[in-house]
Amino acid sequence: MLKRVKPHPIFQRSLIMIKRYIIFCLLCLAANILHGQKADQIKLKDLQAVLNTPAEQIQVINFWATWCAPCVKEIPLFEKLNTENRNVAVTLVSMDYDLDPNPEKVNRFIARKKLQSKVVILAEADPNSWIDKIDKDWEGALPTTLIVNTKTGKRKLVQKELHEGELEELIKEVTN
C-alpha cells in the first residue's frame, strides 16, 4: 500500500499564494469586463477646448455613430493608431446623442468592440446649429475626422471613410 506523504509547509504556502493570485487576477479581469470604459458626455465647449488648447500630441478627433457602417468599419484604424503612435491623442466622438440621448447604446458598443481609445458622446442636439463651430468646412457628413496640431494651428478635415495608410499621411500633413 502507498503511503501518502504530506507536502512540505513551504510548498503548501506557495500553492496557497498561487491560488490567491489566480483568484485575484480573475476578479480583476471580471471587474474590467463588467466595468469597462464608459463614454463621458461632453458639450461643444468641452470639445472646442480640446481643439484649441496647445498640446504636445497631435489631436485626432473622429466623429462617428453606432448606426454608421463606414464609421464602424474605420474604427480599427483609430484603435491601431492609438496603441502604436504615442505622438497622437485619439478621441472618438459619438454623434449618437441627437437620435438617442441614452448613453447605454454607445457604452455597449464600446464594450462589445473592446475599444481602448478615448470615447466621448457629444451631448448636443440639432447638429446643424453647431457643426460649423467644429470646422467651417464640415458639411455634417459621417464619418468625419479632424486632425489638429494645436501647437502650429494646422488642421485637416476629412469627410469620408479612411483606409489603411491614409490616417498616417494626414498626420504628416499637419506635423510638417
Secondary structure, DSSP 8 states (H G I E B T S, - for coil): --------HHHHHHHHHHHHHHHHHHHHHHHHHHT----EEE-HHHHHHHHHS--SSEEEEEEE-TT-HHHHHHHHHHHHHHHH-TTEEEEEEE-GGGT---THHHHHHHHHHT--SEEEEE--S-GGGTHHHH-TT--S-SSEEEEE-TTT--EEEE-S---TTHHHHHHHHHH-
